[in-house]
Amino acid sequence: MTTAQHEITLLASNELAQSSISELRQLRVDCAADTLQISGKVRSFYHKQLAQEAVRRVVAGASVDNQVHVCP
């Protein structure tokens, strides 16, 4: 992982860690090439979307691969 990828991963992780929604604080963030992947479980599609949008704000041109599973 390059320094830039590491920084993007940290920024995205911090963004989720600051969420008022506890499920989002438990998600995992990984970076490979120009793709940032978020994974884990949430209880609603809305929370899945919130996680994606929170991460998208900080990725600076990287693609977001949302692998979060909705488990009601």
PQR file of N, CA, C, O and H, with PARSE charges and radii, in Angstrom:
ATOM      1  N   MET A   1       0.850  -1.177   0.000 -0.4000 1.5000
ATOM      2  CA  MET A   1       0.000   0.000   0.000 -0.0000 2.0000
ATOM      3  C   MET A   1       0.896   1.240   0.000  0.5500 1.7000
ATOM      4  O   MET A   1       1.824   1.350   0.801 -0.5500 1.4000
ATOM      5  N   THR A   2       0.604   2.161  -0.904 -0.4000 1.5000
ATOM      6  CA  THR A   2       1.383   3.394  -0.979 -0.0000 2.0000
ATOM      7  C   THR A   2       0.981   4.336   0.150  0.5500 1.7000
ATOM      8  O   THR A   2      -0.025   4.123   0.826 -0.5500 1.4000
ATOM      9  H   THR A   2      -0.150   2.071  -1.554  0.4000 1.0000
ATOM     10  N   THR A   3       1.771   5.362   0.338 -0.4000 1.5000
ATOM     11  CA  THR A   3       1.470   6.357   1.369 -0.0000 2.0000
ATOM     12  C   THR A   3       0.135   7.037   1.088  0.5500 1.7000
ATOM     13  O   THR A   3      -0.654   7.259   2.006 -0.5500 1.4000
ATOM     14  H   THR A   3       2.588   5.535  -0.211  0.4000 1.0000
ATOM     15  N   ALA A   4      -0.119   7.368  -0.174 -0.4000 1.5000
ATOM     16  CA  ALA A   4      -1.391   8.014  -0.534 -0.0000 2.0000
ATOM     17  C   ALA A   4      -2.571   7.093  -0.245  0.5500 1.7000
ATOM     18  O   ALA A   4      -3.591   7.540   0.279 -0.5500 1.4000
ATOM     19  H   ALA A   4       0.522   7.188  -0.920  0.4000 1.0000
ATOM     20  N   GLN A   5      -2.443   5.816  -0.581 -0.4000 1.5000
ATOM     21  CA  GLN A   5      -3.518   4.862  -0.309 -0.0000 2.0000
ATOM     22  C   GLN A   5      -3.746   4.721   1.188  0.5500 1.7000
ATOM     23  O   GLN A   5      -4.886   4.634   1.643 -0.5500 1.4000
ATOM     24  H   GLN A   5      -1.614   5.453  -1.007  0.4000 1.0000
ATOM     25  N   HIS A   6      -2.671   4.698   1.944 -0.4000 1.5000
ATOM     26  CA  HIS A   6      -2.781   4.594   3.393 -0.0000 2.0000
ATOM     27  C   HIS A   6      -3.504   5.811   3.965  0.5500 1.7000
ATOM     28  O   HIS A   6      -4.359   5.678   4.841 -0.5500 1.4000
ATOM     29  H   HIS A   6      -1.745   4.769   1.574  0.4000 1.0000
ATOM     30  N   GLU A   7      -3.158   6.988   3.471 -0.4000 1.5000
ATOM     31  CA  GLU A   7      -3.799   8.222   3.945 -0.0000 2.0000
ATOM     32  C   GLU A   7      -5.291   8.230   3.616  0.5500 1.7000
ATOM     33  O   GLU A   7      -6.108   8.609   4.455 -0.5500 1.4000
ATOM     34  H   GLU A   7      -2.464   7.097   2.760  0.4000 1.0000
ATOM     35  N   ILE A   8      -5.648   7.819   2.418 -0.4000 1.5000
ATOM     36  CA  ILE A   8      -7.064   7.766   2.026 -0.0000 2.0000
ATOM     37  C   ILE A   8      -7.812   6.772   2.905  0.5500 1.7000
ATOM     38  O   ILE A   8      -8.933   7.041   3.337 -0.5500 1.4000
ATOM     39  H   ILE A   8      -4.985   7.510   1.736  0.4000 1.0000
ATOM     40  N   THR A   9      -7.199   5.631   3.168 -0.4000 1.5000
ATOM     41  CA  THR A   9      -7.826   4.626   4.027 -0.0000 2.0000
ATOM     42  C   THR A   9      -8.051   5.185   5.426  0.5500 1.7000
ATOM     43  O   THR A   9      -9.116   4.985   6.011 -0.5500 1.4000
ATOM     44  H   THR A   9      -6.289   5.412   2.818  0.4000 1.0000
ATOM     45  N   LEU A  10      -7.061   5.882   5.962 -0.4000 1.5000
ATOM     46  CA  LEU A  10      -7.203   6.481   7.290 -0.0000 2.0000
ATOM     47  C   LEU A  10      -8.287   7.549   7.317  0.5500 1.7000
ATOM     48  O   LEU A  10      -9.083   7.608   8.254 -0.5500 1.4000
ATOM     49  H   LEU A  10      -6.197   6.045   5.487  0.4000 1.0000
ATOM     50  N   LEU A  11      -8.319   8.392   6.291 -0.4000 1.5000
ATOM     51  CA  LEU A  11      -9.352   9.433   6.225 -0.0000 2.0000
ATOM     52  C   LEU A  11     -10.751   8.826   6.178  0.5500 1.7000
ATOM     53  O   LEU A  11     -11.659   9.285   6.871 -0.5500 1.4000
ATOM     54  H   LEU A  11      -7.673   8.344   5.529  0.4000 1.0000
ATOM     55  N   ALA A  12     -10.918   7.790   5.357 -0.4000 1.5000
ATOM     56  CA  ALA A  12     -12.218   7.140   5.239 -0.0000 2.0000
ATOM     57  C   ALA A  12     -12.599   6.449   6.544  0.5500 1.7000
ATOM     58  O   ALA A  12     -13.747   6.537   6.978 -0.5500 1.4000
ATOM     59  H   ALA A  12     -10.180   7.417   4.794  0.4000 1.0000
ATOM     60  N   SER A  13     -11.657   5.770   7.165 -0.4000 1.5000
ATOM     61  CA  SER A  13     -11.916   5.108   8.448 -0.0000 2.0000
ATOM     62  C   SER A  13     -12.304   6.114   9.515  0.5500 1.7000
ATOM     63  O   SER A  13     -13.225   5.875  10.296 -0.5500 1.4000
ATOM     64  H   SER A  13     -10.724   5.699   6.812  0.4000 1.0000
ATOM     65  N   ASN A  14     -11.600   7.242   9.549 -0.4000 1.5000
ATOM     66  CA  ASN A  14     -11.918   8.289  10.519 -0.0000 2.0000
ATOM     67  C   ASN A  14     -13.295   8.883  10.285  0.5500 1.7000
ATOM     68  O   ASN A  14     -14.018   9.192  11.231 -0.5500 1.4000
ATOM     69  H   ASN A  14     -10.851   7.436   8.915  0.4000 1.0000
ATOM     70  N   GLU A  15     -13.650   9.039   9.025 -0.4000 1.5000
ATOM     71  CA  GLU A  15     -14.976   9.577   8.698 -0.0000 2.0000
ATOM     72  C   GLU A  15     -16.068   8.657   9.249  0.5500 1.7000
ATOM     73  O   GLU A  15     -17.038   9.126   9.843 -0.5500 1.4000
ATOM     74  H   GLU A  15     -13.062   8.788   8.256  0.4000 1.0000
ATOM     75  N   LEU A  16     -15.909   7.361   9.051 -0.4000 1.5000
ATOM     76  CA  LEU A  16     -16.888   6.406   9.572 -0.0000 2.0000
ATOM     77  C   LEU A  16     -16.842   6.350  11.099  0.5500 1.7000
ATOM     78  O   LEU A  16     -17.883   6.217  11.743 -0.5500 1.4000
ATOM     79  H   LEU A  16     -15.120   6.980   8.568  0.4000 1.0000
ATOM     80  N   ALA A  17     -15.656   6.448  11.679 -0.4000 1.5000
ATOM     81  CA  ALA A  17     -15.498   6.380  13.136 -0.0000 2.0000
ATOM     82  C   ALA A  17     -16.191   7.538  13.844  0.5500 1.7000
ATOM     83  O   ALA A  17     -16.555   7.422  15.014 -0.5500 1.4000
ATOM     84  H   ALA A  17     -14.810   6.556  11.156  0.4000 1.0000
ATOM     85  N   GLN A  18     -16.374   8.645  13.147 -0.4000 1.5000
ATOM     86  CA  GLN A  18     -17.016   9.813  13.734 -0.0000 2.0000
ATOM     87  C   GLN A  18     -18.525   9.831  13.533  0.5500 1.7000
ATOM     88  O   GLN A  18     -19.196  10.767  13.967 -0.5500 1.4000
ATOM     89  H   GLN A  18     -16.078   8.739  12.197  0.4000 1.0000
ATOM     90  N   SER A  19     -19.057   8.823  12.889 -0.4000 1.5000
ATOM     91  CA  SER A  19     -20.490   8.771  12.619 -0.0000 2.0000
ATOM     92  C   SER A  19     -21.285   8.623  13.910  0.5500 1.7000
ATOM     93  O   SER A  19     -20.838   7.986  14.864 -0.5500 1.4000
ATOM     94  H   SER A  19     -18.512   8.062  12.536  0.4000 1.0000
ATOM     95  N   SER A  20     -22.461   9.220  13.922 -0.4000 1.5000
ATOM     96  CA  SER A  20     -23.361   9.058  15.069 -0.0000 2.0000
ATOM     97  C   SER A  20     -24.065   7.702  15.031  0.5500 1.7000
ATOM     98  O   SER A  20     -24.732   7.322  15.993 -0.5500 1.4000
ATOM     99  H   SER A  20     -22.824   9.738  13.147  0.4000 1.0000
ATOM    100  N   ILE A  21     -23.921   6.977  13.930 -0.4000 1.5000
ATOM    101  CA  ILE A  21     -24.544   5.659  13.772 -0.0000 2.0000
ATOM    102  C   ILE A  21     -23.504   4.595  14.129  0.5500 1.7000
ATOM    103  O   ILE A  21     -22.488   4.451  13.449 -0.5500 1.4000
ATOM    104  H   ILE A  21     -23.379   7.286  13.148  0.4000 1.0000
ATOM    105  N   SER A  22     -23.770   3.863  15.191 -0.4000 1.5000
ATOM    106  CA  SER A  22     -22.782   2.912  15.699 -0.0000 2.0000
ATOM    107  C   SER A  22     -22.394   1.850  14.670  0.5500 1.7000
ATOM    108  O   SER A  22     -21.237   1.432  14.630 -0.5500 1.4000
ATOM    109  H   SER A  22     -24.595   3.980  15.743  0.4000 1.0000
ATOM    110  N   GLU A  23     -23.325   1.413  13.849 -0.4000 1.5000
ATOM    111  CA  GLU A  23     -23.018   0.396  12.835 -0.0000 2.0000
ATOM    112  C   GLU A  23     -21.943   0.872  11.860  0.5500 1.7000
ATOM    113  O   GLU A  23     -21.094   0.087  11.440 -0.5500 1.4000
ATOM    114  H   GLU A  23     -24.265   1.753  13.881  0.4000 1.0000
ATOM    115  N   LEU A  24     -21.978   2.129  11.508 -0.4000 1.5000
ATOM    116  CA  LEU A  24     -20.993   2.673  10.574 -0.0000 2.0000
ATOM    117  C   LEU A  24     -19.600   2.704  11.198  0.5500 1.7000
ATOM    118  O   LEU A  24     -18.600   2.576  10.492 -0.5500 1.4000
ATOM    119  H   LEU A  24     -22.668   2.767  11.849  0.4000 1.0000
ATOM    120  N   ARG A  25     -19.532   2.873  12.504 -0.4000 1.5000
ATOM    121  CA  ARG A  25     -18.237   2.897  13.185 -0.0000 2.0000
ATOM    122  C   ARG A  25     -17.586   1.518  13.206  0.5500 1.7000
ATOM    123  O   ARG A  25     -16.390   1.412  13.477 -0.5500 1.4000
ATOM    124  H   ARG A  25     -20.344   2.978  13.078  0.4000 1.0000
ATOM    125  N   GLN A  26     -18.346   0.458  12.925 -0.4000 1.5000
ATOM    126  CA  GLN A  26     -17.823  -0.904  12.950 -0.0000 2.0000
ATOM    127  C   GLN A  26     -17.374  -1.401  11.575  0.5500 1.7000
ATOM    128  O   GLN A  26     -16.836  -2.504  11.470 -0.5500 1.4000
ATOM    129  H   GLN A  26     -19.317   0.544  12.705  0.4000 1.0000
ATOM    130  N   LEU A  27     -17.582  -0.616  10.528 -0.4000 1.5000
ATOM    131  CA  LEU A  27     -17.247  -1.061   9.174 -0.0000 2.0000
ATOM    132  C   LEU A  27     -15.738  -1.043   8.945  0.5500 1.7000
ATOM    133  O   LEU A  27     -15.002  -0.287   9.579 -0.5500 1.4000
ATOM    134  H   LEU A  27     -18.019   0.279  10.613  0.4000 1.0000
ATOM    135  N   ARG A  28     -15.306  -1.891   8.030 -0.4000 1.5000
ATOM    136  CA  ARG A  28     -13.885  -2.011   7.683 -0.0000 2.0000
ATOM    137  C   ARG A  28     -13.617  -1.267   6.372  0.5500 1.7000
ATOM    138  O   ARG A  28     -14.439  -1.282   5.456 -0.5500 1.4000
ATOM    139  H   ARG A  28     -15.905  -2.505   7.516  0.4000 1.0000
ATOM    140  N   VAL A  29     -12.467  -0.626   6.302 -0.4000 1.5000
ATOM    141  CA  VAL A  29     -12.055   0.102   5.099 -0.0000 2.0000
ATOM    142  C   VAL A  29     -10.704  -0.431   4.649  0.5500 1.7000
ATOM    143  O   VAL A  29      -9.763  -0.495   5.440 -0.5500 1.4000
ATOM    144  H   VAL A  29     -11.800  -0.613   7.046  0.4000 1.0000
ATOM    145  N   ASP A  30     -10.605  -0.815   3.373 -0.4000 1.5000
ATOM    146  CA  ASP A  30      -9.357  -1.290   2.773 -0.0000 2.0000
ATOM    147  C   ASP A  30      -9.149  -0.557   1.460  0.5500 1.7000
ATOM    148  O   ASP A  30     -10.102  -0.089   0.838 -0.5500 1.4000
ATOM    149  H   ASP A  30     -11.370  -0.763   2.731  0.4000 1.0000
ATOM    150  N   CYS A  31      -7.899  -0.462   1.046 -0.4000 1.5000
ATOM    151  CA  CYS A  31      -7.580   0.202  -0.220 -0.0000 2.0000
ATOM    152  C   CYS A  31      -6.652  -0.674  -1.042  0.5500 1.7000
ATOM    153  O   CYS A  31      -5.659  -1.199  -0.539 -0.5500 1.4000
ATOM    154  H   CYS A  31      -7.124  -0.842   1.551  0.4000 1.0000
ATOM    155  N   ALA A  32      -6.994  -0.824  -2.321 -0.4000 1.5000
ATOM    156  CA  ALA A  32      -6.153  -1.550  -3.264 -0.0000 2.0000
ATOM    157  C   ALA A  32      -6.203  -0.806  -4.589  0.5500 1.7000
ATOM    158  O   ALA A  32      -7.281  -0.518  -5.110 -0.5500 1.4000
ATOM    159  H   ALA A  32      -7.801  -0.398  -2.730  0.4000 1.0000
ATOM    160  N   ALA A  33      -5.036  -0.499  -5.128 -0.4000 1.5000
ATOM    161  CA  ALA A  33      -4.934   0.290  -6.361 -0.0000 2.0000
ATOM    162  C   ALA A  33      -5.684   1.599  -6.154  0.5500 1.7000
ATOM    163  O   ALA A  33      -5.407   2.318  -5.194 -0.5500 1.4000
ATOM    164  H   ALA A  33      -4.160  -0.734  -4.705  0.4000 1.0000
ATOM    165  N   ASP A  34      -6.627   1.923  -7.032 -0.4000 1.5000
ATOM    166  CA  ASP A  34      -7.399   3.160  -6.893 -0.0000 2.0000
ATOM    167  C   ASP A  34      -8.806   2.886  -6.400  0.5500 1.7000
ATOM    168  O   ASP A  34      -9.720   3.665  -6.669 -0.5500 1.4000
ATOM    169  H   ASP A  34      -6.853   1.339  -7.812  0.4000 1.0000
ATOM    170  N   THR A  35      -8.992   1.786  -5.681 -0.4000 1.5000
ATOM    171  CA  THR A  35     -10.320   1.427  -5.193 -0.0000 2.0000
ATOM    172  C   THR A  35     -10.316   1.318  -3.682  0.5500 1.7000
ATOM    173  O   THR A  35      -9.477   0.633  -3.096 -0.5500 1.4000
ATOM    174  H   THR A  35      -8.250   1.153  -5.462  0.4000 1.0000
ATOM    175  N   LEU A  36     -11.259   1.999  -3.061 -0.4000 1.5000
ATOM    176  CA  LEU A  36     -11.441   1.915  -1.626 -0.0000 2.0000
ATOM    177  C   LEU A  36     -12.623   0.991  -1.379  0.5500 1.7000
ATOM    178  O   LEU A  36     -13.702   1.200  -1.932 -0.5500 1.4000
ATOM    179  H   LEU A  36     -11.939   2.556  -3.537  0.4000 1.0000
ATOM    180  N   GLN A  37     -12.427  -0.024  -0.556 -0.4000 1.5000
ATOM    181  CA  GLN A  37     -13.495  -0.984  -0.290 -0.0000 2.0000
ATOM    182  C   GLN A  37     -13.965  -0.834   1.146  0.5500 1.7000
ATOM    183  O   GLN A  37     -13.166  -0.792   2.082 -0.5500 1.4000
ATOM    184  H   GLN A  37     -11.550  -0.194  -0.107  0.4000 1.0000
ATOM    185  N   ILE A  38     -15.292  -0.751   1.300 -0.4000 1.5000
ATOM    186  CA  ILE A  38     -15.867  -0.764   2.639 -0.0000 2.0000
ATOM    187  C   ILE A  38     -16.638  -2.069   2.790  0.5500 1.7000
ATOM    188  O   ILE A  38     -17.318  -2.513   1.864 -0.5500 1.4000
ATOM    189  H   ILE A  38     -15.941  -0.785   0.541  0.4000 1.0000
ATOM    190  N   SER A  39     -16.524  -2.676   3.963 -0.4000 1.5000
ATOM    191  CA  SER A  39     -17.190  -3.952   4.192 -0.0000 2.0000
ATOM    192  C   SER A  39     -17.659  -4.041   5.636  0.5500 1.7000
ATOM    193  O   SER A  39     -17.208  -3.300   6.509 -0.5500 1.4000
ATOM    194  H   SER A  39     -15.971  -2.315   4.714  0.4000 1.0000
ATOM    195  N   GLY A  40     -18.572  -4.963   5.856 -0.4000 1.5000
ATOM    196  CA  GLY A  40     -19.151  -5.170   7.174 -0.0000 2.0000
ATOM    197  C   GLY A  40     -20.641  -5.389   7.044  0.5500 1.7000
ATOM    198  O   GLY A  40     -21.139  -5.723   5.969 -0.5500 1.4000
ATOM    199  H   GLY A  40     -18.939  -5.565   5.147  0.4000 1.0000
ATOM    200  N   LYS A  41     -21.360  -5.197   8.154 -0.4000 1.5000
ATOM    201  CA  LYS A  41     -22.806  -5.420   8.164 -0.0000 2.0000
ATOM    202  C   LYS A  41     -23.519  -4.235   8.789  0.5500 1.7000
ATOM    203  O   LYS A  41     -23.053  -3.648   9.766 -0.5500 1.4000
ATOM    204  H   LYS A  41     -20.956  -4.926   9.028  0.4000 1.0000
ATOM    205  N   VAL A  42     -24.651  -3.901   8.208 -0.4000 1.5000
ATOM    206  CA  VAL A  42     -25.547  -2.882   8.759 -0.0000 2.0000
ATOM    207  C   VAL A  42     -26.970  -3.426   8.694  0.5500 1.7000
ATOM    208  O   VAL A  42     -27.225  -4.428   8.025 -0.5500 1.4000
ATOM    209  H   VAL A  42     -25.029  -4.377   7.414  0.4000 1.0000
ATOM    210  N   ARG A  43     -27.900  -2.766   9.393 -0.4000 1.5000
ATOM    211  CA  ARG A  43     -29.273  -3.268   9.437 -0.0000 2.0000
ATOM    212  C   ARG A  43     -30.213  -2.656   8.415  0.5500 1.7000
ATOM    213  O   ARG A  43     -31.374  -3.058   8.330 -0.5500 1.4000
ATOM    214  H   ARG A  43     -27.693  -1.953   9.936  0.4000 1.0000
ATOM    215  N   SER A  44     -29.734  -1.684   7.631 -0.4000 1.5000
ATOM    216  CA  SER A  44     -30.638  -1.093   6.635 -0.0000 2.0000
ATOM    217  C   SER A  44     -29.847  -0.638   5.403  0.5500 1.7000
ATOM    218  O   SER A  44     -28.657  -0.332   5.473 -0.5500 1.4000
ATOM    219  H   SER A  44     -28.792  -1.357   7.699  0.4000 1.0000
ATOM    220  N   PHE A  45     -30.560  -0.608   4.274 -0.4000 1.5000
ATOM    221  CA  PHE A  45     -29.953  -0.131   3.038 -0.0000 2.0000
ATOM    222  C   PHE A  45     -29.578   1.343   3.179  0.5500 1.7000
ATOM    223  O   PHE A  45     -28.588   1.793   2.602 -0.5500 1.4000
ATOM    224  H   PHE A  45     -31.527  -0.857   4.216  0.4000 1.0000
ATOM    225  N   TYR A  46     -30.362   2.088   3.940 -0.4000 1.5000
ATOM    226  CA  TYR A  46     -30.085   3.499   4.181 -0.0000 2.0000
ATOM    227  C   TYR A  46     -28.711   3.675   4.841  0.5500 1.7000
ATOM    228  O   TYR A  46     -27.944   4.553   4.445 -0.5500 1.4000
ATOM    229  H   TYR A  46     -31.166   1.723   4.409  0.4000 1.0000
ATOM    230  N   HIS A  47     -28.399   2.852   5.835 -0.4000 1.5000
ATOM    231  CA  HIS A  47     -27.101   2.934   6.496 -0.0000 2.0000
ATOM    232  C   HIS A  47     -25.968   2.549   5.542  0.5500 1.7000
ATOM    233  O   HIS A  47     -24.873   3.107   5.608 -0.5500 1.4000
ATOM    234  H   HIS A  47     -29.022   2.139   6.156  0.4000 1.0000
ATOM    235  N   LYS A  48     -26.240   1.598   4.663 -0.4000 1.5000
ATOM    236  CA  LYS A  48     -25.251   1.221   3.647 -0.0000 2.0000
ATOM    237  C   LYS A  48     -24.943   2.430   2.759  0.5500 1.7000
ATOM    238  O   LYS A  48     -23.783   2.705   2.453 -0.5500 1.4000
ATOM    239  H   LYS A  48     -27.129   1.144   4.609  0.4000 1.0000
ATOM    240  N   GLN A  49     -25.988   3.143   2.351 -0.4000 1.5000
ATOM    241  CA  GLN A  49     -25.803   4.334   1.520 -0.0000 2.0000
ATOM    242  C   GLN A  49     -25.071   5.437   2.279  0.5500 1.7000
ATOM    243  O   GLN A  49     -24.204   6.109   1.721 -0.5500 1.4000
ATOM    244  H   GLN A  49     -26.931   2.920   2.600  0.4000 1.0000
ATOM    245  N   LEU A  50     -25.423   5.623   3.558 -0.4000 1.5000
ATOM    246  CA  LEU A  50     -24.750   6.650   4.359 -0.0000 2.0000
ATOM    247  C   LEU A  50     -23.256   6.375   4.464  0.5500 1.7000
ATOM    248  O   LEU A  50     -22.443   7.296   4.380 -0.5500 1.4000
ATOM    249  H   LEU A  50     -26.127   5.077   4.011  0.4000 1.0000
ATOM    250  N   ALA A  51     -22.897   5.109   4.647 -0.4000 1.5000
ATOM    251  CA  ALA A  51     -21.483   4.737   4.729 -0.0000 2.0000
ATOM    252  C   ALA A  51     -20.771   5.070   3.429  0.5500 1.7000
ATOM    253  O   ALA A  51     -19.674   5.630   3.439 -0.5500 1.4000
ATOM    254  H   ALA A  51     -23.557   4.361   4.716  0.4000 1.0000
ATOM    255  N   GLN A  52     -21.389   4.729   2.325 -0.4000 1.5000
ATOM    256  CA  GLN A  52     -20.778   4.990   1.021 -0.0000 2.0000
ATOM    257  C   GLN A  52     -20.577   6.482   0.800  0.5500 1.7000
ATOM    258  O   GLN A  52     -19.515   6.902   0.341 -0.5500 1.4000
ATOM    259  H   GLN A  52     -22.280   4.275   2.317  0.4000 1.0000
ATOM    260  N   GLU A  53     -21.569   7.274   1.115 -0.4000 1.5000
ATOM    261  CA  GLU A  53     -21.458   8.716   0.894 -0.0000 2.0000
ATOM    262  C   GLU A  53     -20.457   9.357   1.838  0.5500 1.7000
ATOM    263  O   GLU A  53     -19.765  10.300   1.454 -0.5500 1.4000
ATOM    264  H   GLU A  53     -22.432   6.933   1.488  0.4000 1.0000
ATOM    265  N   ALA A  54     -20.365   8.866   3.063 -0.4000 1.5000
ATOM    266  CA  ALA A  54     -19.381   9.396   4.014 -0.0000 2.0000
ATOM    267  C   ALA A  54     -17.966   9.153   3.491  0.5500 1.7000
ATOM    268  O   ALA A  54     -17.110  10.034   3.565 -0.5500 1.4000
ATOM    269  H   ALA A  54     -20.927   8.099   3.376  0.4000 1.0000
ATOM    270  N   VAL A  55     -17.730   7.963   2.968 -0.4000 1.5000
ATOM    271  CA  VAL A  55     -16.411   7.610   2.439 -0.0000 2.0000
ATOM    272  C   VAL A  55     -16.135   8.351   1.140  0.5500 1.7000
ATOM    273  O   VAL A  55     -15.012   8.799   0.912 -0.5500 1.4000
ATOM    274  H   VAL A  55     -18.425   7.247   2.908  0.4000 1.0000
ATOM    275  N   ARG A  56     -17.127   8.484   0.301 -0.4000 1.5000
ATOM    276  CA  ARG A  56     -16.952   9.138  -1.000 -0.0000 2.0000
ATOM    277  C   ARG A  56     -16.446  10.575  -0.844  0.5500 1.7000
ATOM    278  O   ARG A  56     -15.724  11.070  -1.709 -0.5500 1.4000
ATOM    279  H   ARG A  56     -18.040   8.120   0.486  0.4000 1.0000
ATOM    280  N   ARG A  57     -16.814  11.243   0.239 -0.4000 1.5000
ATOM    281  CA  ARG A  57     -16.384  12.631   0.459 -0.0000 2.0000
ATOM    282  C   ARG A  57     -14.875  12.760   0.616  0.5500 1.7000
ATOM    283  O   ARG A  57     -14.321  13.829   0.358 -0.5500 1.4000
ATOM    284  H   ARG A  57     -17.401  10.841   0.942  0.4000 1.0000
ATOM    285  N   VAL A  58     -14.199  11.693   1.035 -0.4000 1.5000
ATOM    286  CA  VAL A  58     -12.773  11.811   1.337 -0.0000 2.0000
ATOM    287  C   VAL A  58     -11.853  11.017   0.413  0.5500 1.7000
ATOM    288  O   VAL A  58     -10.639  11.032   0.616 -0.5500 1.4000
ATOM    289  H   VAL A  58     -14.649  10.825   1.245  0.4000 1.0000
ATOM    290  N   VAL A  59     -12.381  10.327  -0.590 -0.4000 1.5000
ATOM    291  CA  VAL A  59     -11.544   9.427  -1.387 -0.0000 2.0000
ATOM    292  C   VAL A  59     -10.729  10.099  -2.480  0.5500 1.7000
ATOM    293  O   VAL A  59      -9.841   9.459  -3.044 -0.5500 1.4000
ATOM    294  H   VAL A  59     -13.367  10.315  -0.755  0.4000 1.0000
ATOM    295  N   ALA A  60     -10.981  11.321  -2.795 -0.4000 1.5000
ATOM    296  CA  ALA A  60     -10.162  12.083  -3.752 -0.0000 2.0000
ATOM    297  C   ALA A  60      -9.921  11.358  -5.070  0.5500 1.7000
ATOM    298  O   ALA A  60      -8.774  11.158  -5.470 -0.5500 1.4000
ATOM    299  H   ALA A  60     -11.702  11.841  -2.337  0.4000 1.0000
ATOM    300  N   GLY A  61     -10.988  10.969  -5.739 -0.4000 1.5000
ATOM    301  CA  GLY A  61     -10.865  10.372  -7.059 -0.0000 2.0000
ATOM    302  C   GLY A  61     -10.811   8.865  -7.102  0.5500 1.7000
ATOM    303  O   GLY A  61     -10.905   8.284  -8.183 -0.5500 1.4000
ATOM    304  H   GLY A  61     -11.920  11.131  -5.415  0.4000 1.0000
ATOM    305  N   ALA A  62     -10.666   8.217  -5.979 -0.4000 1.5000
ATOM    306  CA  ALA A  62     -10.646   6.751  -5.959 -0.0000 2.0000
ATOM    307  C   ALA A  62     -12.075   6.224  -6.100  0.5500 1.7000
ATOM    308  O   ALA A  62     -13.037   6.895  -5.728 -0.5500 1.4000
ATOM    309  H   ALA A  62     -10.590   8.689  -5.100  0.4000 1.0000
ATOM    310  N   SER A  63     -12.192   5.037  -6.631 -0.4000 1.5000
ATOM    311  CA  SER A  63     -13.500   4.383  -6.725 -0.0000 2.0000
ATOM    312  C   SER A  63     -13.849   3.807  -5.360  0.5500 1.7000
ATOM    313  O   SER A  63     -12.970   3.456  -4.573 -0.5500 1.4000
ATOM    314  H   SER A  63     -11.410   4.491  -6.933  0.4000 1.0000
ATOM    315  N   VAL A  64     -15.159   3.716  -5.094 -0.4000 1.5000
ATOM    316  CA  VAL A  64     -15.627   3.115  -3.847 -0.0000 2.0000
ATOM    317  C   VAL A  64     -16.337   1.819  -4.187  0.5500 1.7000
ATOM    318  O   VAL A  64     -17.288   1.805  -4.968 -0.5500 1.4000
ATOM    319  H   VAL A  64     -15.872   4.001  -5.734  0.4000 1.0000
ATOM    320  N   ASP A  65     -15.864   0.723  -3.592 -0.4000 1.5000
ATOM    321  CA  ASP A  65     -16.479  -0.588  -3.753 -0.0000 2.0000
ATOM    322  C   ASP A  65     -17.213  -0.888  -2.449  0.5500 1.7000
ATOM    323  O   ASP A  65     -16.599  -1.231  -1.439 -0.5500 1.4000
ATOM    324  H   ASP A  65     -15.091   0.735  -2.958  0.4000 1.0000
ATOM    325  N   ASN A  66     -18.541  -0.751  -2.490 -0.4000 1.5000
ATOM    326  CA  ASN A  66     -19.348  -0.926  -1.288 -0.0000 2.0000
ATOM    327  C   ASN A  66     -19.746  -2.393  -1.140  0.5500 1.7000
ATOM    328  O   ASN A  66     -20.674  -2.865  -1.797 -0.5500 1.4000
ATOM    329  H   ASN A  66     -19.040  -0.472  -3.311  0.4000 1.0000
ATOM    330  N   GLN A  67     -19.035  -3.102  -0.273 -0.4000 1.5000
ATOM    331  CA  GLN A  67     -19.300  -4.515  -0.008 -0.0000 2.0000
ATOM    332  C   GLN A  67     -20.038  -4.716   1.317  0.5500 1.7000
ATOM    333  O   GLN A  67     -20.025  -5.807   1.886 -0.5500 1.4000
ATOM    334  H   GLN A  67     -18.282  -2.719   0.260  0.4000 1.0000
ATOM    335  N   VAL A  68     -20.682  -3.648   1.800 -0.4000 1.5000
ATOM    336  CA  VAL A  68     -21.431  -3.732   3.051 -0.0000 2.0000
ATOM    337  C   VAL A  68     -22.688  -4.559   2.817  0.5500 1.7000
ATOM    338  O   VAL A  68     -23.405  -4.366   1.835 -0.5500 1.4000
ATOM    339  H   VAL A  68     -20.692  -2.761   1.337  0.4000 1.0000
ATOM    340  N   HIS A  69     -22.938  -5.479   3.737 -0.4000 1.5000
ATOM    341  CA  HIS A  69     -24.121  -6.346   3.648 -0.0000 2.0000
ATOM    342  C   HIS A  69     -25.217  -5.828   4.562  0.5500 1.7000
ATOM    343  O   HIS A  69     -24.960  -5.416   5.694 -0.5500 1.4000
ATOM    344  H   HIS A  69     -22.356  -5.635   4.535  0.4000 1.0000
ATOM    345  N   VAL A  70     -26.440  -5.854   4.056 -0.4000 1.5000
ATOM    346  CA  VAL A  70     -27.596  -5.463   4.853 -0.0000 2.0000
ATOM    347  C   VAL A  70     -28.194  -6.715   5.473  0.5500 1.7000
ATOM    348  O   VAL A  70     -28.642  -7.623   4.772 -0.5500 1.4000
ATOM    349  H   VAL A  70     -26.649  -6.188   3.137  0.4000 1.0000
ATOM    350  N   CYS A  71     -28.192  -6.746   6.791 -0.4000 1.5000
ATOM    351  CA  CYS A  71     -28.721  -7.890   7.532 -0.0000 2.0000
ATOM    352  C   CYS A  71     -29.739  -7.382   8.540  0.5500 1.7000
ATOM    353  O   CYS A  71     -29.373  -7.044   9.665 -0.5500 1.4000
ATOM    354  H   CYS A  71     -27.828  -6.009   7.360  0.4000 1.0000
ATOM    355  N   PRO A  72     -31.007  -7.322   8.159 -0.5600 1.5000
ATOM    356  CA  PRO A  72     -32.026  -6.755   9.061  0.2800 2.0000
ATOM    357  C   PRO A  72     -32.218  -7.576  10.320  0.5500 1.7000
ATOM    358  O   PRO A  72     -33.038  -7.224  11.167 -0.5500 1.4000
TER
END
